[in-house]
Amino acid sequence: MKRNIFITLVILSFTIGSQAQIVKIDPLTKSVSQYDRSDFLIELKGAWDNPYLQEEITLDMLVTTPNGKNLVIPCFYESGESGKVSTWMARFTPSEIGLYQYQFQLTEKGKRKDLSKKKYFYSAQSKLKGFLKVRDNWSLMFDNGDLFRGVGFSLCWESRINDDSKYFKNLHEIHDRYNYNYLVPLFSENGGNFCRVWMCSWNFPIDRKDNFNNNRYTPSNEYFNPSAVKKLDQFVDLCQDEAVYVMLCMGQGDVAADHNFFISKVSKERYKNRLRYIVARWGYSPNIAMWEFFNEIDNIQFRNSKNPIPSEDIVSWHDEMSTYLKQLDPYNHIVTTSISHRDLEGLNSVENIDINQKHIYNNTTVIPSEISKYVTEFEKPYIIGEFGREWDWSKCFDDFSHEMDIDFKRGLWYGIFSPTPVTPMSWWWEYFEARRLIPYFRGVREINDRMIDAGKGEFISVTVKAVDLQSFGVRCGNEVYVYLFNPNNTTAITDVEIDLPGLNNKYKGESFEPTTRVYYEMKNVEESEGKITLKGEVLGSACEIVYILTPQ
């Protein structure tokens, strides 16, 4: 009898010792503040074949905010073996001031295995702004109420080992120049505050084992590549330091985006696990402004032109994944995806896609009308995620470099004067950096910030008439802004008429030359009932000018 009791006790002791359990919680951030990251290290015992698959194991941080809101913060695996003590991390950014309650929940195969005791921390007030949310078609807003309009640029990847550009291969392969540590600070110090980057086989390839076409990553058999994960960590930190906000294009990972990808339950579950890791590791950051699912999903759809992927399957996938992402992401980041030029029926109306997006090449003139059309039809903000005078990298841009420069400049202003929260983002970042055009962002940012300050978020389009010139106008509060571009081969001399119904003020005017950022006082401003006229304005061929009209 005693022998049987001893055996029972041994078995019971072994069973208890091998149960999934949270062993230790270590808050690594000693002084927690609003809108700033706080880290927690968790040690636990759990069983899994793959700790990155939520169908096998998950760890969540359950948070109750000072205002009583309940949040679920996904945590991520760091190191350790199944059945032994392993290390996990939680990264959390509090949005409220005050006392937070938190505990950790360990789940295996969908069943809760352990729930830690309740603990507390206090979040102090800070001067940080928080996360960006959609405010309206013209602007975004930080959690603290500050307004934001992105002055944007594509910085989609760092230099590759073997670039496929026919004429600019040597330029694109300058590794000590075309990297984020150089480009992001350069962009920021010249007024840029928003960029778009890719996760792909050669840039932040977190799913890839080897063959990166990039000397910044190390081959690894781990489920997520440690060197790529570390590089993305560093990039997010860099963007925080430089006050640059990011549209992170996540792509499909290291798998083929074929028809099966969009309809297979297994493929969908794999992608949801990938999303969970991305949100757990980088979702804490306010500098991740937007999650973008795909770059040019229509090109993926028609990769096999004879057997394209059905639109309804791609749209259904976006509906499912955006809904899942909204449920998963405790910070409610903005969600988007992009097309090249072919709309997929229903994609622009997916409920949890916050901002719609397309890319425009060889047709920059249509940017304002395209933005207005999509905003009106789908009642969502619209972004031109890429634009350029030319998309074809087999051409020598130096043959029409002046046209490339003009296109780069006017595309930015089309965005400033259109109902979009981010300016159109030019492609060919290496080319324009080499042509010393990055400082041009300064003037765009200067006017952008002045418009926000003047209108406190009010942007009202006004009608501007200037014969044979492209003309755009916006009223921000009491100030009126006008942009003119002369697309002709001759100098234009014209009156500029600005419709202002209910006009009852005298206005003073100044012109702004975007490249030199020099202001000139205007002496030719005339007011009449409901209209301001700038008499006899002169604008050279392919030149541009901005006017600012202020009540006296």
C-alpha positions, 0 to 999 in steps of 0.5 A: 500500500505504501509503495502504491502511494509513493508511486502515485505521489511521484507521478503527480509530482512529475505531472505538476512539474511538466504542466504549462505555467508562467514562471516569472515576469520581469518588467524591464522598463522601470519608468513607464510613460504615455505613448512610449514603449515599455518591455516585459520579459516573461519566462514560462514552461510550455509545449510546442513544435513551433512557438510561432504558431498560435494554434500550438501556443500563445502568450498574451498580456491582458491589460486594463487601462486607467479608463477601464478599457480591456486590451489584449497585447500579443507577446512573442517568443524569444528563446528556449526549448519546448518543455523547459523554461523559455523566454518571451517578450511583451512590448506595450505602449500605453495611451493613457495616464494613470494606473494600469493593471496587467497579467499574462495568459498562457494558452496551448492548443486553444485552452488556457493553461495559466493566468498570472497574478495581477500586477500594476504599473503607473504611466506618467504623462509625456510630450509624445503624440501617440498613434496616427488615426484617420481624421478625414480625407485631408489629414491624419490625427495623433492620439493627442489631437495634433494634426498630421499630413505626410510629406512622403517618399518611397524608400522601399529598400536598401541597396541590393548586391545585384541590382537589375537596373540597366543604366543605374546598376552601379548607382543603386549598388552604393551600399554605404549611401543607399541604406536607411541609416543614411537615407532616413536622416537625410530625408528627415532633415530636409522636411520629409516625415513619411516613407513607404518601405517593403518587407520582401526577399531582399529587404526585412526578409523575416521569413527567408532562410538565405539568398537575400540579394543583400549583404545585410542579412545572415542565413538562418534556419530559424522560423523568423530570420534573426538578422532581418528581425534585428534590422527591422527593430533598428529601422523602427528605432531610427524612424522614431529618432528622426520623427519619420512615419512609415507605411510598412508593406508586409507582402506575403512572406517567403511563399508564392502569392498564387491562387492557393495563397488566397483561398487555402485555410492552411495558407491563411492560418500561416499568414495570420501567425505572421501578422501576429508576430509582426504586431507583437514585435513592432505594433507598439510603435507609433512610427509604424503609421500604416500596415499595407498588405500588398504592393500592387495586388493587381499585378499579383492577380495577373502574374499569370495573364492567361489564368488570373486569380479571381478578384472575389478571392483576393477581395475576400482575403483582404476582408478576412485579413483586415478584420483579423488585423483590426482584432489583433492590433490593440493600437488600431493602426491604419490599414491599407493595400495597393493596386498598380492601375487595375481596380478589383471590384469590391476592394475599395469598399472593404470595411477594415481597409481604412485608406485606399491606394494606387500607383500612377506612372507616366501620367502625373497630371491625372493625380488630382482628379484620380484622388478626388474621384476615388474619395468621392466614390468610396468615401475613404481617404486615398493615397498615391503610394507611388508615382513617377515620370517613368516606371521602366528601369530599362530606360536611361532617365538621364535622357529626360532628366529634366522631365523627371525632376519636374515630375517629381516636384509637381507630384508633391504639390498635387498632393498638397492641394488635393484631399489626401493625407499623404503626398504622392510618394515618388519612386526612384529614391536613389536617382533623385538623391543623386540629383540632389533633389531631397532638399526640395522636400523642405519647401513642400513641408514648409507650406504643408505645416503652414496650411495645417497651422492656418486652418487647424485642420480645415482644408477647403478646395477653391476654384482657381482660373489661370488660362493655359496653366494648371491651377489649384487652390485651398482655403485653410482658415482665413488663408488661401493657398494657390499652386500654379504649374506651367506645362507649356513650352512658352512663358505664360502671362495671365490673370489668376482668378480665385473664387471666394464666395462671401469674400469681405476682406482685403487680402495681402499676397506673397509668392513662394518659390519652392526650390529656393524657399524665397517669399516675395511680396505681391503688389497686384492683388485685387478684390471684387465681390466673391473673387480675388484677382492676381493681375498679370502674373508671369510664369516660365515654361515648366515653372511653378509657384505658390501664392499665399493670400492672408486677410489684412 
